[in-house]
Amino acid sequence: MPPAITRFIRDETGATAVEYGLMVALISTAILVVVTAIGVSMATIYQRIADTISP
C-alpha cells in the first residue's frame, strides 16, 4: 500500500474530535435536563410563596 493511504488509515485525530463532540453533546443535554427540572421546581416554590403572601 502507498504510504499516504497507510498514514490515513492509522490517523486517529478525527476520531478523537468526534469523541470530544459526543461528550460535549452528552454533557450539554444533561445540563439542559437538570436546569429545566430546577426551573420547574423553582417556579412551583415561588408560586407557593406568592399564594401565601397574597391576600
N, C-alpha and C positions, 0 to 999 in steps of 0.2 A: 504494500500500500504506500502511496506517496506520503511524505512526512506531514504535509498540510492536513490531510484527512485524519491521520493518526493524532495529531495535535488537537484537532477539532473534537474528536471522539473523547479524548481524555480531559478536555477542558470542562471544569465544573463551576466556573464563575457564574454562568446563567442560572444554574440550579440553586446556588446559594442565594441569588437575588430573588428567585421565586419562593424559596423557603422563607426569607425575611418578609416578603409581601404577604404570604399566607399568615404568618404570625401577626403582622400588623392588622390584617383584616379580622382575625380572630379576637385580638385584644380590643380593637375598636368596637366590635359587635358586643363583647362582654360589657364594656364601659357604657355603651348605649342602653343596654338592658338594665343595668344597675341604676343609672341616672334616671331612667324612666320610672322604675319602681320607687325610687326615693322621691321623685317628684309627685307621684300619685299619693304616697304616704304623707308627704308634707302638705299637700292640698287638703287632705282629709283632716289633718291636725289643725290647720289654720281655719277651716270651715267650722270645726267644733268650737274653737276659741271664739270665732265671730258669732256663732249662735249663742254661746254662753254670755257674751258681753252685750249683745243687742237686747233692747227692752222687749 
